[in-house]
Amino acid sequence: MFAYYLDLALRSLKRNKVLTALMVLAIAVGIGASMTTLTVVHLLSGDPIPGKSGVLFFPQVDPENPARADHPEPYPAMDYRSATDLWNAHRADRQALVTSSSVKVRAPETGRPPLILSLLSTTADFFPMFEVPFQYGSGWSAQDDASHARVAVISADLNAKLFGGANSVGRSLRVRDTDVRIVGVLKPWRPTPLFYDPWSQNFSKTEDVFAPFASSMEINEGNFQAYTCWHVPDDTHHLQNSDCVWVWLWVELDSPAKVGSYARFVTDYAEQQKAMGRFAIGKEHVRVRDVMTMLTARGMVPDDVRLQAWLASAFLAICLFNAVGLLLAKFLRRSGEIGVRRALGASRRAIFSQCLVEAGVIGLLGGFFGWLLTLTGLWLVRQQPVDYAHLAHVDTVMFLTTFVTAVATSLLAGLIPALRASRVVPAWQLKAL
């Protein structure tokens, strides 16, 4: 019967091409507008490290003294002493100190002029914790951290610029005024959003140079940025003893029991520091959040994108009501035909099913053109000067969602008109004929 209803639907759509085009256009425009914004929201709120986001945690303590009452949340970063105290305790399966800065970099043997790039200073566990992919070589070892080794890992982009994409492991890189040995080259890697750096724009690109935390303190001394200070540092070149936040910590904990134990450890540390007079706030400003919880707290989806999503959804609803009106007008214009079919023995259920199949065909056509409009809308988003513009592409999930939404919308729009058409009284229509 479905093939029969489909044939009837196609014949009906061909008979009134203008009305069919208007209905398809109503569905397509609504789908295109809503799916463009919903695709952006979907991509911005996605899991940046699937499979591990639930075991990676971001501890926070608030070292400010005296405390201010205008920030209910602890700072995203910690002072050097707090971060290293927690790191040195080795209470997690893996842990990584992290901070970033700008640095002058060049490859002496290439003859290229120096570049001002971003440097991520971290510890050896960073790479396995975040499943960083390598094209050549690997990260450094814990022993390299302890010995302040002059080694570095570089990004695929920097390797392409300096060495033409060749295997550069073992070659030298001059970072500021120090020669370091390249031990690893990353594959193209851009977590979205850039979750491991709480101070970055959510959708920035990753750093170009990665170096051991301890050796970076020596190589790039004076270039680290204090994000928040409650006392002016006596020596801005040595932030290790300053009352400033500029270092953060990530830990990996593979069981709920370990998460609970680590949270208690951080709380006890904050209370201890408060008792010593170094912290003004204790456990009230302690947080241990996993990746997705931390990103939610950061508000990773911009407010303007959320507003656009709501507006697009409202626009889709308006298009839905327009489609309802057009379908109702179309089906009621065929009351005579429906009356004859009913008189010949067609049941109300058969008429209802036929009308719904026709609405579904309109939905498929609307979904196709809505998909084209979605691609156009995402292309326009990519032209905008926003840091998430590069993300605006349709993935498989949103591709399928576009068609499912289009068909579901058209079927929903067709329910009332189909029900109304199925209740046509045959006697009245035959009498009118």
SEBALUM-443033 format. One record per residue (C-alpha): residue number from 0; x, y, z. Coordinates in nm, 2 decimals. Example, Ala and Ser with C-alpha at 12.3 -4.5 7.8 and 13.67 -1.06 7.14 Angstrom:
0; 1.23; -0.45; 0.78 $
1; 1.37; -0.11; 0.71 $
//
This chain:
0; 0.00; 0.00; 0.00 $
1; 0.29; 0.24; 0.07 $
2; 0.40; 0.23; -0.29 $
3; 0.04; 0.31; -0.40 $
4; 0.02; 0.60; -0.16 $
5; 0.36; 0.72; -0.28 $
6; 0.24; 0.71; -0.64 $
7; -0.07; 0.91; -0.55 $
8; 0.14; 1.16; -0.36 $
9; 0.38; 1.22; -0.65 $
10; 0.08; 1.26; -0.89 $
11; -0.08; 1.51; -0.65 $
12; 0.24; 1.71; -0.61 $
13; 0.29; 1.74; -0.99 $
14; -0.07; 1.86; -1.04 $
15; -0.02; 2.18; -0.84 $
16; 0.35; 2.27; -0.88 $
17; 0.32; 2.62; -0.74 $
18; 0.16; 2.51; -0.41 $
19; 0.41; 2.22; -0.39 $
20; 0.70; 2.46; -0.43 $
21; 0.57; 2.69; -0.16 $
22; 0.53; 2.41; 0.09 $
23; 0.88; 2.27; 0.01 $
24; 1.02; 2.63; 0.04 $
25; 0.85; 2.68; 0.37 $
26; 1.01; 2.36; 0.51 $
27; 1.35; 2.42; 0.35 $
28; 1.39; 2.77; 0.47 $
29; 1.29; 2.67; 0.83 $
30; 1.52; 2.37; 0.82 $
31; 1.81; 2.57; 0.67 $
32; 1.79; 2.85; 0.93 $
33; 1.75; 2.62; 1.23 $
34; 2.00; 2.35; 1.13 $
35; 2.27; 2.61; 1.06 $
36; 2.26; 2.74; 1.41 $
37; 2.19; 2.41; 1.57 $
38; 2.49; 2.26; 1.39 $
39; 2.71; 2.54; 1.53 $
40; 2.58; 2.48; 1.88 $
41; 2.63; 2.10; 1.84 $
42; 2.99; 2.15; 1.73 $
43; 3.07; 2.41; 2.00 $
44; 2.93; 2.20; 2.28 $
45; 3.08; 1.87; 2.16 $
46; 3.31; 1.65; 2.37 $
47; 3.67; 1.76; 2.28 $
48; 3.82; 1.43; 2.39 $
49; 3.56; 1.15; 2.37 $
50; 3.63; 0.85; 2.58 $
51; 3.86; 1.03; 2.83 $
52; 3.66; 1.35; 2.92 $
53; 3.52; 1.16; 3.22 $
54; 3.86; 1.07; 3.37 $
55; 4.04; 1.40; 3.32 $
56; 3.99; 1.65; 3.60 $
57; 4.07; 2.02; 3.66 $
58; 4.14; 2.10; 4.02 $
59; 4.10; 2.46; 4.14 $
60; 4.19; 2.63; 4.47 $
61; 4.17; 3.00; 4.54 $
62; 4.50; 3.13; 4.68 $
63; 4.40; 3.49; 4.70 $
64; 4.48; 3.66; 5.03 $
65; 4.31; 3.88; 5.12 $
66; 4.00; 3.74; 4.95 $
67; 3.76; 3.95; 4.75 $
68; 3.39; 3.88; 4.76 $
69; 3.32; 3.96; 4.39 $
70; 3.41; 3.62; 4.24 $
71; 3.21; 3.32; 4.37 $
72; 3.42; 3.08; 4.16 $
73; 3.79; 3.02; 4.22 $
74; 4.03; 3.15; 3.96 $
75; 4.09; 2.92; 3.66 $
76; 4.46; 2.91; 3.74 $
77; 4.67; 2.88; 4.05 $
78; 4.98; 3.04; 4.19 $
79; 5.30; 2.85; 4.13 $
80; 5.34; 2.72; 4.48 $
81; 4.98; 2.57; 4.50 $
82; 5.01; 2.41; 4.16 $
83; 5.35; 2.25; 4.23 $
84; 5.24; 2.14; 4.58 $
85; 4.95; 1.95; 4.43 $
86; 5.16; 1.81; 4.15 $
87; 5.45; 1.70; 4.38 $
88; 5.20; 1.51; 4.59 $
89; 5.15; 1.25; 4.31 $
90; 4.79; 1.17; 4.42 $
91; 4.67; 1.10; 4.06 $
92; 4.73; 0.83; 3.80 $
93; 4.87; 1.10; 3.57 $
94; 4.91; 1.48; 3.62 $
95; 5.04; 1.77; 3.42 $
96; 5.14; 2.12; 3.51 $
97; 5.06; 2.36; 3.24 $
98; 5.12; 2.73; 3.15 $
99; 5.16; 2.92; 2.83 $
100; 5.36; 3.22; 2.70 $
101; 5.48; 3.37; 2.38 $
102; 5.84; 3.30; 2.27 $
103; 6.08; 3.38; 1.99 $
104; 6.17; 3.07; 1.79 $
105; 6.39; 3.00; 1.49 $
106; 6.57; 2.71; 1.33 $
107; 6.93; 2.83; 1.27 $
108; 7.01; 2.58; 1.00 $
109; 6.72; 2.69; 0.78 $
110; 6.81; 3.06; 0.76 $
111; 6.45; 3.16; 0.82 $
112; 6.38; 3.48; 1.02 $
113; 6.26; 3.43; 1.39 $
114; 5.90; 3.37; 1.46 $
115; 5.70; 3.48; 1.76 $
116; 5.50; 3.17; 1.86 $
117; 5.31; 3.03; 2.15 $
118; 5.49; 2.80; 2.39 $
119; 5.31; 2.55; 2.62 $
120; 5.52; 2.46; 2.92 $
121; 5.40; 2.13; 3.07 $
122; 5.52; 1.80; 3.21 $
123; 5.56; 1.46; 3.05 $
124; 5.22; 1.32; 3.13 $
125; 5.05; 1.59; 2.92 $
126; 5.08; 1.38; 2.60 $
127; 4.94; 1.05; 2.71 $
128; 4.68; 1.22; 2.93 $
129; 4.53; 1.41; 2.63 $
130; 4.60; 1.14; 2.37 $
131; 4.81; 1.38; 2.17 $
132; 4.89; 1.22; 1.83 $
133; 5.25; 1.21; 1.70 $
134; 5.37; 1.21; 1.34 $
135; 5.74; 1.17; 1.43 $
136; 5.91; 1.08; 1.76 $
137; 5.73; 1.11; 2.10 $
138; 5.70; 1.33; 2.40 $
139; 5.98; 1.36; 2.66 $
140; 6.01; 1.15; 2.98 $
141; 5.96; 1.22; 3.35 $
142; 6.34; 1.21; 3.38 $
143; 6.36; 1.49; 3.13 $
144; 6.13; 1.69; 3.35 $
145; 6.35; 1.63; 3.65 $
146; 6.68; 1.70; 3.47 $
147; 6.55; 2.03; 3.31 $
148; 6.63; 1.88; 2.97 $
149; 6.65; 2.11; 2.67 $
150; 6.40; 1.93; 2.45 $
151; 6.08; 2.02; 2.27 $
152; 5.79; 1.89; 2.08 $
153; 5.66; 2.10; 1.78 $
154; 5.33; 2.12; 1.60 $
155; 5.27; 1.99; 1.25 $
156; 5.22; 2.35; 1.13 $
157; 5.56; 2.46; 1.26 $
158; 5.73; 2.15; 1.13 $
159; 5.59; 2.23; 0.78 $
160; 5.70; 2.60; 0.80 $
161; 6.06; 2.53; 0.92 $
162; 6.14; 2.18; 0.78 $
163; 5.90; 2.13; 0.49 $
164; 5.71; 1.86; 0.68 $
165; 6.01; 1.63; 0.70 $
166; 6.10; 1.42; 1.00 $
167; 6.28; 1.69; 1.22 $
168; 6.33; 1.47; 1.53 $
169; 6.69; 1.53; 1.65 $
170; 6.73; 1.86; 1.48 $
171; 6.78; 2.19; 1.68 $
172; 6.54; 2.46; 1.75 $
173; 6.65; 2.79; 1.90 $
174; 6.39; 2.89; 2.16 $
175; 6.46; 3.25; 2.27 $
176; 6.84; 3.23; 2.34 $
177; 6.87; 2.85; 2.40 $
178; 6.91; 2.56; 2.16 $
179; 6.67; 2.27; 2.23 $
180; 6.65; 1.93; 2.06 $
181; 6.33; 1.83; 1.89 $
182; 6.21; 1.50; 2.02 $
183; 5.86; 1.48; 1.87 $
184; 5.64; 1.63; 1.59 $
185; 5.27; 1.63; 1.63 $
186; 5.02; 1.52; 1.38 $
187; 4.76; 1.80; 1.30 $
188; 4.59; 1.83; 1.63 $
189; 4.32; 2.09; 1.73 $
190; 4.09; 1.99; 2.02 $
191; 3.76; 2.17; 1.99 $
192; 3.71; 2.35; 2.22 $
193; 4.07; 2.40; 2.34 $
194; 3.97; 2.26; 2.68 $
195; 4.31; 2.22; 2.85 $
196; 4.39; 2.60; 2.86 $
197; 4.13; 2.78; 3.07 $
198; 4.27; 3.12; 2.98 $
199; 4.25; 3.07; 2.60 $
200; 3.97; 3.15; 2.37 $
201; 3.76; 2.83; 2.36 $
202; 3.84; 2.77; 1.99 $
203; 4.19; 2.88; 1.95 $
204; 4.46; 2.67; 1.78 $
205; 4.70; 2.47; 1.98 $
206; 5.05; 2.59; 2.07 $
207; 5.34; 2.55; 1.83 $
208; 5.61; 2.46; 2.08 $
209; 5.58; 2.23; 2.38 $
210; 5.86; 2.22; 2.63 $
211; 5.93; 2.07; 2.98 $
212; 5.78; 2.29; 3.25 $
213; 6.10; 2.32; 3.46 $
214; 6.33; 2.40; 3.17 $
215; 6.08; 2.65; 3.03 $
216; 6.10; 2.84; 3.35 $
217; 6.47; 2.90; 3.27 $
218; 6.46; 2.93; 2.90 $
219; 6.16; 3.18; 2.88 $
220; 6.22; 3.35; 3.21 $
221; 6.04; 3.69; 3.23 $
222; 5.79; 3.61; 2.95 $
223; 5.53; 3.44; 3.15 $
224; 5.21; 3.63; 3.21 $
225; 5.05; 3.68; 3.55 $
226; 4.68; 3.67; 3.48 $
227; 4.56; 3.80; 3.82 $
228; 4.77; 3.94; 4.11 $
229; 4.65; 4.06; 4.45 $
230; 4.99; 4.21; 4.53 $
231; 5.22; 4.37; 4.28 $
232; 5.51; 4.12; 4.22 $
233; 5.84; 4.23; 4.36 $
234; 6.01; 4.07; 4.05 $
235; 5.80; 4.02; 3.74 $
236; 6.08; 3.80; 3.60 $
237; 6.03; 3.54; 3.87 $
238; 5.67; 3.47; 3.92 $
239; 5.73; 3.15; 4.12 $
240; 5.71; 3.34; 4.45 $
241; 5.45; 3.60; 4.34 $
242; 5.10; 3.64; 4.46 $
243; 4.97; 3.58; 4.11 $
244; 4.78; 3.30; 3.94 $
245; 4.94; 3.18; 3.61 $
246; 4.98; 2.80; 3.64 $
247; 4.71; 2.53; 3.61 $
248; 4.70; 2.16; 3.68 $
249; 4.52; 1.86; 3.51 $
250; 4.50; 1.52; 3.66 $
251; 4.38; 1.18; 3.54 $
252; 4.17; 0.96; 3.78 $
253; 4.03; 0.64; 3.65 $
254; 3.77; 0.56; 3.92 $
255; 3.50; 0.74; 4.12 $
256; 3.68; 0.63; 4.44 $
257; 4.00; 0.80; 4.32 $
258; 3.80; 1.11; 4.23 $
259; 3.65; 1.13; 4.57 $
260; 3.98; 1.08; 4.74 $
261; 4.15; 1.34; 4.53 $
262; 3.88; 1.60; 4.59 $
263; 3.92; 1.54; 4.97 $
264; 4.30; 1.58; 4.93 $
265; 4.26; 1.92; 4.75 $
266; 4.00; 2.04; 5.01 $
267; 4.23; 1.94; 5.30 $
268; 4.52; 2.12; 5.12 $
269; 4.31; 2.44; 5.09 $
270; 4.21; 2.42; 5.46 $
271; 4.56; 2.37; 5.56 $
272; 4.68; 2.67; 5.36 $
273; 4.40; 2.87; 5.51 $
274; 4.51; 2.77; 5.87 $
275; 4.86; 2.88; 5.78 $
276; 4.74; 3.22; 5.67 $
277; 4.84; 3.18; 5.31 $
278; 4.48; 3.14; 5.18 $
279; 4.19; 3.36; 5.29 $
280; 3.93; 3.11; 5.15 $
281; 3.94; 2.74; 5.21 $
282; 3.71; 2.46; 5.10 $
283; 3.45; 2.71; 4.98 $
284; 3.66; 2.78; 4.67 $
285; 3.77; 2.43; 4.59 $
286; 3.66; 2.26; 4.26 $
287; 3.76; 1.93; 4.10 $
288; 3.57; 1.92; 3.77 $
289; 3.59; 1.68; 3.48 $
290; 3.63; 1.82; 3.12 $
291; 3.26; 1.87; 3.03 $
292; 3.17; 2.01; 3.37 $
293; 3.46; 2.26; 3.35 $
294; 3.36; 2.36; 2.99 $
295; 3.00; 2.42; 3.10 $
296; 3.12; 2.64; 3.38 $
297; 3.33; 2.83; 3.13 $
298; 3.02; 2.89; 2.92 $
299; 3.18; 2.73; 2.61 $
300; 2.88; 2.81; 2.38 $
301; 2.87; 3.19; 2.32 $
302; 2.55; 3.37; 2.43 $
303; 2.49; 3.51; 2.08 $
304; 2.50; 3.16; 1.93 $
305; 2.24; 3.04; 2.19 $
306; 2.02; 3.34; 2.11 $
307; 2.05; 3.26; 1.74 $
308; 1.95; 2.90; 1.80 $
309; 1.64; 3.01; 1.99 $
310; 1.55; 3.26; 1.71 $
311; 1.60; 2.99; 1.44 $
312; 1.39; 2.74; 1.63 $
313; 1.11; 3.01; 1.65 $
314; 1.15; 3.07; 1.28 $
315; 1.11; 2.70; 1.21 $
316; 0.79; 2.70; 1.42 $
317; 0.66; 2.98; 1.20 $
318; 0.74; 2.79; 0.89 $
319; 0.57; 2.48; 1.04 $
320; 0.25; 2.68; 1.08 $
321; 0.28; 2.81; 0.72 $
322; 0.32; 2.45; 0.60 $
323; 0.01; 2.35; 0.80 $
324; -0.20; 2.62; 0.63 $
325; -0.07; 2.52; 0.28 $
326; -0.13; 2.15; 0.34 $
327; -0.48; 2.22; 0.47 $
328; -0.56; 2.43; 0.17 $
329; -0.42; 2.16; -0.06 $
330; -0.61; 1.87; 0.09 $
331; -0.94; 2.05; 0.12 $
332; -0.92; 2.15; -0.25 $
333; -0.93; 1.78; -0.32 $
334; -1.24; 1.72; -0.11 $
335; -1.43; 1.60; -0.42 $
336; -1.16; 1.35; -0.51 $
337; -1.14; 1.23; -0.15 $
338; -1.52; 1.20; -0.14 $
339; -1.52; 0.97; -0.44 $
340; -1.25; 0.75; -0.29 $
341; -1.45; 0.73; 0.03 $
342; -1.76; 0.64; -0.16 $
343; -1.57; 0.36; -0.34 $
344; -1.47; 0.20; -0.01 $
345; -1.15; 0.38; 0.10 $
346; -1.14; 0.40; 0.48 $
347; -1.06; 0.71; 0.68 $
348; -0.73; 0.55; 0.78 $
349; -0.64; 0.50; 0.41 $
350; -0.71; 0.87; 0.33 $
351; -0.52; 0.97; 0.65 $
352; -0.22; 0.75; 0.55 $
353; -0.22; 0.88; 0.19 $
354; -0.21; 1.25; 0.31 $
355; 0.07; 1.17; 0.56 $
356; 0.28; 1.00; 0.29 $
357; 0.23; 1.31; 0.07 $
358; 0.34; 1.53; 0.36 $
359; 0.65; 1.30; 0.41 $
360; 0.75; 1.34; 0.05 $
361; 0.73; 1.72; 0.09 $
362; 0.95; 1.68; 0.40 $
363; 1.21; 1.49; 0.20 $
364; 1.22; 1.75; -0.07 $
365; 1.23; 2.02; 0.20 $
366; 1.51; 1.84; 0.37 $
367; 1.72; 1.82; 0.06 $
368; 1.68; 2.19; -0.02 $
369; 1.71; 2.27; 0.36 $
370; 2.04; 2.08; 0.36 $
371; 2.16; 2.30; 0.07 $
372; 2.06; 2.61; 0.26 $
373; 2.23; 2.47; 0.57 $
374; 2.56; 2.43; 0.37 $
375; 2.52; 2.79; 0.25 $
376; 2.45; 2.91; 0.60 $
377; 2.76; 2.74; 0.74 $
378; 2.97; 2.88; 0.46 $
379; 2.85; 3.22; 0.56 $
380; 2.94; 3.15; 0.92 $
381; 3.29; 3.05; 0.81 $
382; 3.34; 3.39; 0.66 $
383; 3.27; 3.57; 0.99 $
384; 3.55; 3.70; 1.21 $
385; 3.48; 3.47; 1.50 $
386; 3.71; 3.22; 1.66 $
387; 3.48; 2.93; 1.60 $
388; 3.42; 3.00; 1.23 $
389; 3.64; 2.71; 1.12 $
390; 3.41; 2.46; 1.30 $
391; 3.11; 2.54; 1.08 $
392; 3.08; 2.21; 0.88 $
393; 2.81; 1.95; 0.87 $
394; 2.91; 1.62; 1.03 $
395; 2.73; 1.29; 0.98 $
396; 2.51; 1.34; 1.28 $
397; 2.38; 1.68; 1.17 $
398; 2.34; 1.56; 0.81 $
399; 2.11; 1.28; 0.92 $
400; 1.94; 1.51; 1.17 $
401; 1.86; 1.76; 0.89 $
402; 1.65; 1.50; 0.70 $
403; 1.50; 1.35; 1.01 $
404; 1.39; 1.70; 1.13 $
405; 1.25; 1.79; 0.79 $
406; 1.04; 1.47; 0.76 $
407; 0.93; 1.49; 1.12 $
408; 0.84; 1.86; 1.08 $
409; 0.64; 1.79; 0.76 $
410; 0.46; 1.49; 0.92 $
411; 0.38; 1.71; 1.22 $
412; 0.25; 1.98; 0.99 $
413; 0.05; 1.72; 0.80 $
414; -0.13; 1.57; 1.10 $
415; -0.41; 1.82; 1.13 $
416; -0.47; 1.86; 0.75 $
417; -0.46; 1.48; 0.70 $
418; -0.71; 1.43; 0.99 $
419; -0.93; 1.70; 0.85 $
420; -0.92; 1.54; 0.50 $
421; -1.00; 1.20; 0.63 $
422; -1.32; 1.33; 0.79 $
423; -1.46; 1.45; 0.46 $
424; -1.82; 1.33; 0.43 $
425; -1.86; 1.14; 0.10 $
426; -2.23; 1.22; 0.06 $
427; -2.18; 1.60; 0.07 $
428; -1.90; 1.58; -0.19 $
429; -2.10; 1.35; -0.42 $
430; -2.40; 1.58; -0.39 $
431; -2.19; 1.88; -0.48 $
432; -2.06; 1.70; -0.79 $
//
